[in-house]
Amino acid sequence: MGSQKKRPVRLTAQDREELVRVTTTGVRGASMIMRARVLLALDISVGDVDSKEVIAARLGVSGETLRLVAKRFAETGGEPPRVR
């Protein structure tokens, strides 16, 4: 659970709603949908999250992708990717 310990992802209710909308409605770029799914899976504000390996397997991404998305989230001050 490296990314969860080093760079915890804590989303607000509004951020969660927006990211769920990104993953379920409209036409978005594949990378934006993937980042939204990763952030939702890593979100500790709703309770315990699965291990990095379990999340990566479930989402079909690498552990490195999880790390990079969590890192970018932390570097931007906890701002999830915004829908424009």
Order of alpha helices (4+ residues) and beta strands (2+ residues): alpha-alpha-alpha-alpha-alpha
